Amino acid sequence: MGNLFCCVQVDQSTVAIKERFGKFDEVLQPGCHCLPWCLGSQLAGHLTLRLQQLDVRCETKTKDNVFVNVVASVQYRSLAEKANDAFYKLSNPRTQIQAYVFDVIRASVPKLDLDDAFEQKNDIAKAVEDELEKAMSAYGYEIVQTLIVDIEPDEHVKRAMNEINAAARMRVAANEKAEAEKIIQIKRAEGEAESKYLSGVGIARQRQAIVDGLRDSVLGFSVNVPGTTAKDVLDMVLITQYFDTMKEIGAASKSSSVFIPHGPGAVRDIATQIRDGLLQASHHHE
């Protein structure tokens, strides 16, 4: 009906290309326009101004000889002021954009190792966007944004990378565990050393108390019992300790201690041997 009355409608976010006798005449903006076909005017086609997206999947090789699939998303749109260039100069803009993306990715990724390619995704996307902007602006297209949305290495490579990562984490865990065991052993050794030190201090104090007690006993006994000597008192103390020791050995059911020679008279022999040793040591020092 619109063609019958020489009227055409152009939708919003769309422009129409008007020709006259097969030659470009003007760009029709959204709205209603008179198109007198009887005067040679006709509508060549429509061009959308909406933002469009093209996903490009490109296979390439990294510097360390790993084949990867790089997925790039290019967002672009036609420029209203250059609608005639966008309509007439390119027959298939999507194929043209895809060719430029292939060219830039296959020139950039082979310069990088696999790990660097993951880290420099933004640099690759920037290089693709700059190249597309220079090329497509001459054809009436604006490159809004370019994204590298994914880098997919071969499945075997991904499995190997995961195993390397797992091995590295296990190595760190083993080092931490060894360090913890080392600290535990050091603390245990320090505790044992402190315990032995305190035990030695206790034994030294115990022996000092025994010596002090014996000295006081000998002095007190000598004062209270005239005519006794320190030797007599010491023999009596040794006899008393001998019987106390024998009592404790007899009270223990699983005791394996044996005195050789055995008998009360042996205490005197032991005391004599101790005294002789002390006298010989004193004589040697003199």
C-alpha positions in Angstrom: 0.0 0.0 0.0 2.9 2.4 0.8 4.5 1.7 -2.6 1.2 2.5 -4.3 1.1 6.0 -2.7 4.9 6.4 -3.1 5.4 6.3 0.7 7.9 4.2 2.7 8.4 3.7 6.4 11.9 3.5 8.0 11.9 1.9 11.5 13.7 3.3 14.5 17.5 2.5 14.7 17.5 1.8 11.0 18.3 3.9 7.9 17.2 3.3 4.3 19.3 3.8 1.2 17.4 5.7 -1.5 18.5 5.5 -5.2 17.4 7.3 -8.2 17.7 5.5 -11.5 20.1 3.1 -9.9 22.4 5.8 -8.4 22.7 6.6 -4.7 20.6 9.6 -3.8 20.3 10.0 -0.1 20.0 8.2 3.3 16.5 8.1 4.7 16.3 8.5 8.5 13.6 6.8 10.6 10.1 7.9 9.8 7.8 8.2 6.7 9.2 9.3 3.4 7.9 10.0 -0.1 9.4 7.8 -2.7 8.0 8.7 -6.2 8.9 5.6 -8.1 7.5 7.2 -11.2 10.5 9.6 -11.1 13.0 6.8 -10.9 13.3 6.8 -7.1 13.5 3.4 -5.3 14.6 1.9 -2.0 17.9 0.0 -2.4 17.8 -1.5 1.1 17.9 -1.0 4.9 20.9 -0.7 7.2 20.6 -1.3 10.9 22.3 1.1 13.4 22.0 -1.3 16.3 25.0 -2.7 18.1 26.0 -6.1 16.7 28.3 -8.8 18.0 30.4 -11.2 16.1 32.1 -14.2 17.9 35.2 -15.4 16.1 37.0 -18.7 17.0 40.6 -18.8 15.8 43.0 -21.7 16.2 46.7 -20.7 16.5 49.9 -21.8 18.2 51.8 -20.2 21.1 55.6 -19.6 21.3 56.0 -22.9 23.3 54.3 -24.9 20.5 50.9 -25.3 22.2 47.9 -25.2 19.9 45.0 -23.1 21.4 41.6 -21.9 20.3 41.2 -18.2 20.9 37.6 -16.9 21.1 37.1 -13.2 20.4 33.9 -11.2 20.6 33.8 -8.0 18.4 31.0 -5.5 19.0 30.4 -3.1 16.1 27.8 -0.9 14.5 27.2 1.1 11.4 27.6 4.9 11.4 24.6 6.9 10.3 26.7 9.6 8.8 28.6 7.0 6.7 25.7 4.7 5.9 26.3 4.9 2.2 29.9 3.6 2.6 28.7 0.8 4.9 26.0 -0.2 2.4 27.9 0.0 -0.8 31.6 -0.7 0.0 31.2 -4.0 1.8 29.1 -6.9 0.7 29.7 -9.0 3.9 31.1 -7.0 6.8 31.1 -10.0 9.2 33.5 -11.9 6.9 35.7 -8.9 6.6 35.9 -8.4 10.4 36.6 -12.1 10.9 39.5 -12.0 8.5 41.1 -9.1 10.4 40.6 -10.9 13.7 42.3 -14.0 12.4 45.2 -11.9 11.1 45.9 -10.1 14.3 45.5 -13.1 16.6 47.7 -15.3 14.5 50.3 -12.5 14.5 50.2 -11.8 18.2 49.7 -15.1 20.1 52.7 -17.0 18.5 55.0 -14.4 20.1 53.8 -15.4 23.6 54.1 -18.5 25.8 50.9 -20.1 26.9 51.0 -18.6 30.4 51.8 -15.2 29.0 48.9 -15.5 26.5 46.5 -15.9 29.4 48.1 -13.0 31.3 48.0 -10.7 28.2 44.5 -11.3 27.0 43.7 -7.5 27.3 46.8 -6.6 25.2 45.7 -9.1 22.4 42.2 -7.6 22.5 43.6 -4.1 22.3 45.7 -5.0 19.3 42.7 -6.6 17.5 40.5 -3.5 18.3 43.1 -1.0 17.0 43.6 -3.0 13.7 39.8 -3.3 13.2 39.2 0.4 14.0 41.7 1.5 11.4 40.4 -0.9 8.7 36.6 -0.7 9.3 36.3 3.1 9.8 36.9 3.6 6.1 33.9 1.4 5.4 31.5 3.2 7.7 31.7 0.9 10.7 32.6 1.7 14.3 34.3 -1.0 16.4 32.9 -0.4 19.9 34.8 -3.1 21.8 36.8 -6.2 21.3 37.1 -8.9 23.9 39.2 -12.1 24.2 36.6 -14.1 26.0 38.4 -17.4 26.1 41.7 -19.2 25.4 41.3 -22.9 25.2 44.4 -25.2 25.0 44.1 -28.8 24.1 42.5 -31.1 26.7 45.7 -33.0 27.3 47.6 -29.7 27.9 44.9 -28.5 30.4 45.2 -31.8 32.3 49.0 -31.5 32.3 48.8 -27.9 33.6 46.4 -29.0 36.4 48.8 -31.8 37.4 51.7 -29.3 37.5 49.7 -27.0 39.7 48.7 -29.9 42.0 52.3 -31.1 42.3 53.5 -27.6 43.1 50.8 -27.3 45.8 51.7 -30.7 47.2 55.4 -29.7 47.3 54.5 -26.5 49.3 52.3 -28.6 51.6 55.1 -31.1 52.2 57.5 -28.2 53.0 55.1 -26.7 55.4 54.5 -30.1 57.1 58.3 -30.7 57.4 58.8 -27.2 58.9 56.0 -27.9 61.4 57.6 -31.2 62.4 60.9 -29.5 62.7 59.5 -26.9 65.1 57.8 -29.6 67.1 61.1 -31.6 67.5 63.0 -28.4 68.4 60.4 -27.5 71.0 60.4 -31.1 72.3 64.2 -31.0 72.6 64.1 -27.7 74.3 61.5 -29.1 76.7 63.6 -32.2 77.4 66.7 -30.0 78.0 64.8 -27.8 80.4 63.4 -30.8 82.2 66.8 -32.4 82.6 68.3 -29.1 83.8 65.5 -28.7 86.4 65.9 -32.4 87.4 69.7 -31.9 87.8 69.0 -28.8 89.9 66.6 -30.8 92.0 69.1 -33.7 92.5 71.9 -31.2 93.4 69.7 -29.5 96.0 68.6 -32.9 97.3 72.3 -34.0 97.7 73.2 -30.7 99.3 70.3 -31.1 101.8 71.5 -34.7 102.5 75.1 -33.5 103.1 73.8 -30.6 105.3 71.6 -33.1 107.3 74.5 -35.5 107.8 76.7 -32.7 108.9 74.2 -31.5 111.4 73.6 -35.1 112.7 77.2 -35.8 113.1 77.8 -32.6 115.0 74.7 -33.0 117.2 75.5 -36.6 118.0 79.1 -35.8 118.9 78.0 -33.1 121.2 75.3 -35.1 122.9 77.3 -38.4 123.2 80.8 -37.7 124.5 83.6 -39.9 123.3 82.2 -40.6 119.9 84.0 -39.5 116.7 82.7 -38.4 113.4 83.8 -41.8 112.0 81.5 -43.7 114.4 78.6 -41.5 113.6 79.1 -42.0 109.8 79.3 -45.8 110.3 76.1 -45.7 112.1 74.4 -43.6 109.5 75.6 -46.0 106.8 74.2 -49.0 108.7 70.9 -47.2 109.1 70.7 -46.4 105.4 71.7 -50.0 104.6 68.8 -51.5 106.5 66.4 -48.9 105.0 67.6 -49.9 101.5 67.2 -53.6 102.3 63.7 -52.9 103.5 62.7 -51.1 100.3 64.2 -53.9 98.2 62.2 -56.5 100.1 59.0 -54.6 99.8 59.3 -54.5 96.0 58.1 -57.7 94.4 60.0 -57.2 91.1 63.2 -55.8 92.4 66.5 -56.8 90.7 69.0 -54.9 92.9 71.7 -57.0 94.5 74.5 -55.9 96.9 77.9 -57.7 96.5 79.3 -58.4 99.1 76.1 -58.8 101.0 75.8 -58.5 104.8 75.9 -55.8 107.5 79.7 -56.1 107.9 80.1 -55.2 104.2 78.9 -51.7 105.0 82.0 -51.1 107.1 84.1 -52.3 104.1 82.3 -49.9 101.8 82.8 -47.0 104.2 86.5 -47.9 104.5 86.9 -48.0 100.7 85.2 -44.6 100.4 87.4 -43.1 103.1 90.6 -44.5 101.6 89.6 -43.1 98.2 89.0 -39.7 99.6 92.4 -39.8 101.5 94.2 -40.9 98.4 92.7 -38.1 96.4 93.6 -35.6 99.1 97.2 -36.9 99.2 97.4 -36.8 95.4 96.3 -33.1 95.3 98.9 -32.3 98.0 
